[in-house]
Every structure is written in structure tokens, then in C-alpha cells.
Amino acid sequence: MPIFKICVISLAAVILSLQFKQVKSEYTVLIMIITTIIIFYFCSEKLMNTISIIKDIGKKSMIDISYIELLLKITGISFICQISSDISRDSGMSTLASQIEMFGKVGIIVSGLPVFIKLVDTLTGMI
């Protein structure tokens, strides 16, 4: 059922944006931002359930929970940056969109750095 609601809301936002584009084009960006927030709200419950399932799987498989949290953090960074980049690009600000994507990539690298350091320590300990 949430998929149907999301599709209807998205189509309504597109139709509304097309109407406002001719009158006040600034409103189209606001409509897209509000629509994105509404869609995220509908997805948040499913997302929280998925996160708890992933954490349970991690506990059962004896994987360190910090790795699971890191994976979820990196996924969150990529989603947020992609959504922000798409909204910026739709607003005609492709340079800003590129900067957001670059910042997201740097954020992912910085977030994954502790795991890389631990891997290098483990490999050097084996040698």
C-alpha cells in the first residue's frame, strides 16, 4: 500500500509542478522538496524495520555491530547526497549538485577509514 501512496503523491507533485512552472517556477523546487520529505516519511517505518533486521542478522552472525552501523551510515550518506543532488540538478544548479556528490563521496571515504585502518593493522600483524 505505501508504494501506491508514494506513486500517487509523486504523480500529483509532478502535475502540480508543471502547473506552477508556468506561473512561478520557484515553487516547483519547494514542491519537490516537500514531496521528498513526504515520501521519506512513508518509507521511514519500513526503513527502521529493515535496519533492525540487519542489526539482528549481524548479531546472529557474530559480526561486529560497528561494521553494520558503518554500512548503514554509508548507505544513509549516499541516499541523502543523491536526493539533495537530484533536487539541486532539477533546480538548474548542476554545479551545486556535483559538489554535493563529491562531498558525499568524501564522507563515505572518511566514514570507512577506520575499517581500512583496522584491515591494514590486521594484515601487517599477519606478516
C-alpha positions in Angstrom: 0.0 0.0 0.0 2.8 2.6 0.7 4.1 2.1 -2.8 0.7 3.1 -4.3 0.6 6.2 -2.0 4.1 7.2 -3.0 3.3 6.8 -6.7 0.1 8.9 -6.4 1.9 11.6 -4.3 4.8 11.7 -6.8 2.4 12.0 -9.8 0.4 14.7 -8.0 3.7 16.6 -7.3 4.7 16.4 -10.9 1.4 17.7 -12.2 1.4 20.4 -9.6 5.0 21.4 -10.5 4.1 21.5 -14.2 1.3 23.9 -13.4 3.4 26.2 -11.2 6.3 26.1 -13.6 4.5 28.4 -15.9 3.4 30.8 -13.1 6.1 30.7 -10.5 9.0 28.4 -11.3 10.4 28.8 -7.7 7.5 26.8 -6.3 8.5 23.7 -8.3 11.6 23.3 -6.1 9.6 23.6 -2.9 7.0 21.2 -4.2 9.8 18.6 -4.9 11.4 19.1 -1.5 8.1 18.7 0.3 7.2 15.6 -1.8 10.6 14.1 -1.0 10.0 14.7 2.7 6.6 13.1 2.5 8.0 10.1 0.6 10.7 9.7 3.2 8.1 9.8 5.9 6.2 6.9 4.3 9.5 5.0 3.9 10.8 5.6 7.3 8.8 2.9 9.1 9.9 0.3 6.5 13.5 1.6 6.7 13.5 1.3 10.5 12.3 -2.3 10.3 14.9 -3.1 7.7 17.7 -1.5 9.9 16.6 -3.6 12.9 16.5 -6.8 10.8 20.0 -6.1 9.5 21.3 -5.5 13.1 19.7 -8.7 14.2 21.3 -10.6 11.4 24.7 -9.0 12.3 24.2 -10.1 16.0 23.3 -13.7 15.0 26.2 -14.0 12.6 28.7 -12.7 15.2 29.7 -9.7 13.0 30.9 -6.7 15.0 28.0 -4.3 15.2 30.2 -1.3 14.4 30.6 -2.7 10.9 26.9 -3.0 10.4 26.4 0.6 11.8 29.1 1.8 9.4 27.4 0.1 6.5 24.1 1.8 7.4 25.8 5.1 7.9 27.4 4.9 4.4 24.1 3.9 2.9 22.4 6.9 4.6 25.1 9.3 3.3 24.6 8.0 -0.2 20.8 8.4 -0.1 20.9 11.9 1.4 23.5 13.1 -1.0 21.7 11.6 -4.0 18.4 13.1 -3.1 20.0 16.5 -2.5 21.9 16.3 -5.7 18.9 15.4 -7.7 16.9 18.3 -6.3 19.7 20.7 -7.0 20.1 19.4 -10.5 16.4 19.7 -11.1 16.6 23.3 -9.9 19.2 24.0 -12.6 22.1 24.1 -10.2 24.2 21.3 -11.6 27.5 22.7 -10.1 26.0 22.5 -6.7 24.7 19.0 -7.5 28.2 17.9 -8.4 29.6 19.4 -5.2 27.1 17.5 -3.1 28.0 14.3 -4.9 31.7 14.9 -4.3 31.1 15.7 -0.6 29.1 12.5 -0.3 32.0 10.5 -1.8 34.4 12.2 0.6 32.0 11.5 3.5 31.9 7.8 2.6 35.7 7.6 2.4 36.1 9.3 5.7 33.4 7.1 7.3 35.1 3.9 6.0 38.6 4.9 7.1 38.5 3.2 10.5 37.7 -0.1 8.8 40.5 0.4 6.3 42.9 1.1 9.2 41.8 -2.0 11.1 42.3 -4.1 7.9 45.8 -2.7 7.4 46.6 -3.4 11.1 45.3 -6.9 10.7 47.3 -7.6 7.6 50.5 -6.1 9.0 50.0 -8.2 12.1 49.9 -11.4 10.0 53.2 -10.5 8.3 
